C-alpha cells in the first residue's frame, strides 16, 4: 500500500507546504508597487506539451484506479477486493492474487485528491505572489516563475506516472499467470488473458520508467532554480525564433 499511496500523497503534502510558506521579504523593497491588471496564468508559464503530459498522466492514473476497482471482486471470507473479476473461479480468502482492486483504488484516489489540491495551491502561489517593486527585475521575476512552474509540473507528473505504472504492472501480474492459477477459465481464455497481462506488465514498466525520468527531470530543474539560472519562457523563445527566421 505505501508504494501505491506514498508518491502521490507525499508529493501532494510537499506541494501544500510549498504553497503556504510565507514569501521571503526583499531588503530595501518599497511598499508601493505598480499594478499589472492582467492576471498571470499557468498557460503563460508552461509549454503546451508539459501541460498535456501532466493532465494526461493525471487522467491515466484516475482511469487506472477506477478500472482496477471496477474489474475486481471480493475474496471469499474477508471481502477484500484484491481479485480480478476476469477469473471465473471464486477468489480464495486473503486475496492471494494481489490484483489492484478497490482495496488499492480507494486509497489511491484519496491520495490523488491530495495531490490535486497541493498542485492547485502551489501553482496559485507562483501565479499570485507579488513581484519585486523594481522594474529592472521584471525579466528575472518572469524567468524565476517559469522555472518554478516547470519544477512543479514535473513534481506533479512524476507520482502520477509512477502510480499509473504500478497499477498497470500490478494488474498484469495475476493475469499473466492465469494459466498457472485456478481461474476457472478454459485454456484458450487463459492464454488470451495471459497475453493481455504481459502487455499490461510492459506498459506498467514503461510508466514506471517515465515516472523515474520525471523525478530526475524535476530534480535537475530544481537545482537550476536554486542556483537562480534564468531561462526565457517558451513564449519568448518562440518570439526569438520568429525574429531570427525573419
C-alpha positions in Angstrom: 0.0 0.0 0.0 2.8 2.6 0.7 4.1 2.0 -2.8 0.7 3.0 -4.3 -0.2 5.8 -1.9 3.2 7.2 -1.0 4.2 9.0 -4.2 1.0 10.9 -4.8 0.3 11.7 -1.1 3.9 12.7 -0.4 4.1 15.0 -3.4 0.7 16.5 -2.5 1.8 17.3 1.0 5.1 18.7 -0.2 3.2 21.0 -2.7 0.9 22.1 0.1 3.8 23.1 2.3 5.4 25.0 -0.6 2.1 26.8 -1.3 1.6 28.0 2.2 5.1 29.1 3.1 5.4 32.8 3.6 7.2 34.9 1.0 10.8 36.0 1.8 10.9 39.8 2.1 13.5 41.6 0.0 15.6 44.1 1.9 15.1 47.6 0.7 12.0 46.8 -1.3 9.3 49.5 -1.2 5.7 49.1 -0.3 4.4 51.0 -3.3 4.2 48.8 -6.4 3.0 49.2 -10.0 -0.1 47.0 -10.6 -0.5 44.7 -13.6 -4.2 44.2 -14.1 -3.7 41.2 -16.5 -3.7 38.1 -14.2 -1.0 35.6 -14.8 -1.9 32.0 -15.7 -0.3 28.6 -15.8 -0.7 28.7 -19.6 1.8 31.6 -19.8 4.4 29.8 -17.6 4.2 26.2 -19.0 4.5 24.9 -22.6 1.6 23.1 -24.0 3.4 19.8 -24.2 4.1 19.8 -20.5 0.6 20.7 -19.6 -0.7 17.9 -21.8 1.7 15.4 -20.1 0.6 16.4 -16.6 -3.1 16.3 -17.3 -2.7 13.1 -19.4 -0.8 11.4 -16.6 -3.5 12.5 -14.1 -6.3 11.2 -16.3 -4.4 8.0 -16.8 -3.9 7.5 -13.1 -7.5 8.1 -12.3 -8.7 5.8 -15.1 -6.3 3.1 -14.0 -7.6 3.3 -10.4 -11.2 3.2 -11.5 -10.6 0.4 -14.0 -8.8 -1.7 -11.3 -11.7 -1.2 -8.9 -14.4 -1.9 -11.4 -12.7 -5.1 -12.7 -12.1 -6.5 -9.2 -14.2 -8.8 -6.9 -14.2 -9.6 -3.2 -12.3 -12.5 -1.8 -14.3 -15.2 -0.1 -14.3 -14.8 3.6 -12.6 -11.5 4.2 -14.3 -9.5 1.4 -11.2 -7.6 0.4 -11.3 -6.5 -3.3 -7.9 -8.0 -4.3 -9.0 -10.4 -7.0 -9.9 -9.8 -10.6 -13.4 -10.4 -11.9 -11.9 -11.8 -15.1 -11.3 -15.1 -13.2 -14.5 -17.1 -13.1 -13.5 -19.2 -10.0 -14.2 -17.8 -6.6 -11.3 -15.8 -5.1 -9.7 -17.6 -2.1 -9.5 -15.7 1.3 -6.7 -13.2 1.7 -6.7 -12.0 -1.9 -3.7 -14.0 -2.9 -3.6 -12.6 -6.5 -3.0 -9.1 -5.2 -5.0 -7.6 -8.0 -5.2 -3.7 -7.6 -8.9 -3.6 -7.0 -10.9 -1.3 -4.7 -8.6 -2.2 -1.8 -5.9 -0.1 -3.5 -8.1 2.1 -5.7 -9.9 3.9 -2.9 -6.8 5.0 -1.0 -5.0 5.9 -4.2 -8.0 8.1 -5.4 -7.9 9.8 -2.0 -4.1 10.5 -2.4 -4.7 11.8 -5.9 -7.2 14.3 -4.4 -4.4 15.4 -2.0 -2.0 15.8 -4.9 -4.6 17.8 -6.9 -5.2 20.2 -4.0 -1.5 20.6 -3.4 -0.8 21.3 -7.1 -3.6 23.9 -7.1 -2.2 25.7 -4.0 1.4 25.6 -5.3 0.6 27.0 -8.7 -1.6 29.6 -7.2 1.3 30.8 -5.1 3.6 31.0 -8.2 0.9 33.0 -10.1 -0.2 35.4 -7.3 3.0 36.0 -5.4 3.8 39.8 -5.8 6.8 40.7 -7.9 9.6 42.9 -6.7 9.0 46.7 -6.8 12.0 47.3 -9.1 11.1 47.2 -12.8 14.6 46.1 -13.8 13.9 42.7 -12.1 10.8 42.0 -14.2 12.7 39.7 -16.6 14.3 37.8 -13.7 10.9 37.5 -11.9 9.3 36.1 -15.1 12.1 33.6 -15.6 12.0 32.5 -11.9 8.2 32.0 -12.1 8.5 30.0 -15.3 11.3 27.8 -13.9 9.4 27.2 -10.7 6.3 26.3 -12.6 8.3 23.8 -14.7 9.6 22.1 -11.5 6.1 22.0 -10.0 4.7 20.4 -13.2 7.3 17.6 -13.2 6.8 17.1 -9.4 3.1 16.6 -10.2 3.7 14.4 -13.3 6.2 12.1 -11.6 4.0 10.5 -9.0 1.1 10.3 -11.4 3.2 8.3 -13.9 4.6 6.1 -11.1 1.0 5.4 -9.9 -0.2 4.6 -13.4 2.8 2.3 -14.0 2.2 0.5 -10.7 -1.5 -0.1 -11.4 -0.8 -1.5 -14.9 2.0 -3.7 -13.7 0.2 -5.0 -10.6 -2.9 -5.8 -12.7 -0.8 -7.6 -15.3 1.0 -10.0 -12.9 -2.0 -12.1 -11.9 -3.4 -12.0 -15.5 0.0 -13.1 -16.9 -0.1 -16.1 -14.5 -3.7 -17.1 -15.5 -2.6 -20.4 -17.0 -0.9 -21.4 -13.7 -3.7 -20.3 -11.4 -7.1 -21.8 -10.5 -9.2 -19.3 -12.5 -12.0 -21.4 -13.9 -11.1 -20.3 -17.5 -10.6 -22.5 -20.5 -7.1 -23.0 -21.8 -7.8 -20.6 -24.8 -9.2 -17.9 -22.5 -6.4 -18.3 -20.0 -3.8 -17.9 -22.9 -5.6 -14.7 -24.1 -5.7 -13.3 -20.5 -2.0 -14.2 -20.1 -1.2 -12.2 -23.2 -3.1 -9.2 -22.0 -1.3 -9.5 -18.7 2.1 -9.4 -20.4 1.0 -6.3 -22.3 0.0 -4.6 -19.1 3.3 -5.5 -17.4 5.2 -3.9 -20.3 3.0 -0.8 -20.2 3.5 -0.6 -16.4 7.2 -0.9 -16.8 7.1 2.0 -19.3 5.1 4.1 -16.9 7.5 3.4 -14.1 10.5 4.4 -16.2 8.7 7.5 -17.3 7.9 8.4 -13.7 11.5 7.9 -12.7 12.6 10.1 -15.6 10.1 12.8 -14.4 11.7 12.6 -10.9 15.1 13.1 -12.4 13.9 16.0 -14.5 12.3 17.7 -11.5 15.5 17.3 -9.5 17.6 18.8 -12.3 15.3 21.8 -12.8 15.0 22.3 -9.1 18.8 22.7 -8.9 18.7 25.2 -11.7 16.1 27.2 -9.8 18.1 27.1 -6.6 21.1 28.4 -8.5 19.0 31.2 -10.0 19.8 30.2 -13.5 17.3 32.2 -15.6 15.8 30.9 -18.8 13.3 32.6 -21.1 9.8 31.5 -21.2 8.5 29.4 -24.1 6.6 32.4 -25.4 9.8 34.4 -25.6 11.7 31.5 -27.2 9.0 31.4 -29.9 9.2 35.1 -30.5 13.0 35.0 -30.7 12.7 32.1 -33.2 10.3 34.1 -35.4 12.6 37.1 -35.3 15.6 35.0 -36.3 13.8 33.5 -39.2 12.6 36.9 -40.3 
